[in-house]
């Protein structure tokens, strides 16, 4: 891995792992005991703190939702690698990844996370384009003559 991963000392004994997916975004997430810092590594290889990368407050709130629900906000550091799709989908993928990692950390969080809908992957993805059509649903204009 390199970079922040080595600084945070991510090893299987202390860190817990979860994978989150949303649309085309995939997030690999490690949580480890700490003071609430969230680090994100983008597909370009650059590492950011979450507020700098995601920019919008609503996306940061979405990432923190699993911690808020389980009342563990500020108790874990997060290291996530994200790729694919856009930033909102990546933020949701990180959210799902954190929820899975928290579940690995403490299985007693399951009912709380399940009730908040954080263990059910949002399966909505882009519909495929069909042949002889402009897109998934839009048709080419039909001319009688």
N, C-alpha and C positions, 0 to 999 in steps of 0.2 A: 504494500500500500504506500507507505512513505508519508512524509509531511506530518500533518496533525494526528494521524492515526498512531504514529510512533510516540508523539508527545503525550497523547491521551492514554498510552499504554493499553491498547485494546488487545486483550487476550481472553481466551474462552473461560477462564476462571472468574474474571470480574465482569466482563461485558456480556450482555445478552443481545441476540440478533433477531431481527424481523424483516421480512420483505413486504413492501407495500406496492400495490399497482393501482393505477387509475388511468383510464383511456389508454394512451400509448406510453404513459410515464411509468418508470420503474424506479423504486427507491430501495436501496439496501441500507438498513438502519442498525446502528449499534448503540445501546444505552449502557452507561456505567455510572456508578455513584459519583456525584459531583455537586456542583452548585448551580445548575440550570443553564449552562451554555449550550447553544445549538450550533454546530458547524456543518456546513454543506459543501460537498465537493461536486462541481458541475461536470458535465461530460467533456468540457474543454480542459479539465485537469486543475482548474483554479479552485482554491478553497476560500470559502466565505463564512462569515457569521450569518445566521439566518436572517436577521433584520436587514442586512445589506443586500443579500441575494434576493429575498422575496419582496422586499420594499413595502408592500401594503400591510397595514395592521391586521386586516381581516385574515390574511393568509397566515400570519404569525399566530393569531388566535386559534386558527384551525389546527395548526401544528401542535399547539399546547393543549388542545381539547382532551386528549387521553390523560394527560397529567392532572388537569383540572378535575376531571370526572373521578379519578382514583385518589385525589388529594395528595399527589406527590410532586406538585409543581415546585421546582427549584431544588429537587433532591437528586436529579440525574443530569449528566452531561449527555449530549446526543451527537453522534457523528453519522452523517448520512451521505451516500453518494446517489446522485440523481441523474437520469438520462431520459430523453424522449419527451414529446409533447410540449406543453407550455408551463409556465410557472404555477398557475392555479392547480393544474392536475398534478404537478410535482409536489406541491404542498399537501394535497390530499393523499398522495402516495406515501409521503413521509409520515403523515398522521396515522395511516393504516399500519405502517411499519413499526411505529412507536407503540401502537396498541398491541401488536403481536409480540414485541420484545418485552413489554410490561407483563404480558400474560406468561411469558417464559420465566420472567423474574419472580412473579408471584401468581400462581394459578387461582388464588382466591379473588383476584380482580375480575375473573371471567363474568360473573353475573352483572357487575356494574358496567363493564365495557360492552357487553352484549346488549344491555338495556339502552345504552347510548348509541347503539348502531355502529360501533367501531370495529366489530369483528366480521361484519358482512361487507364484502367487497362490492363497490358500486360498479356493476358490470356493464354500464352503458358505454358503448363505443361507437365510433363512426360507422354508419351503414355503408356497405360497399356499393360502388357504381355498377349499374347493370348495362349489359351490351344493348345497343340500339337506343340508348337514352343518354341525356346530357349528364345526368348524375344519378344519385340513388333513387330519387323520385321524379325529378324534372324530366319531361319528355321533350324531344325535338318538335318544333312547330310543324303541324300537319297542313299541307296545302292540297286542296281539292284539284286545282288545275295548275 
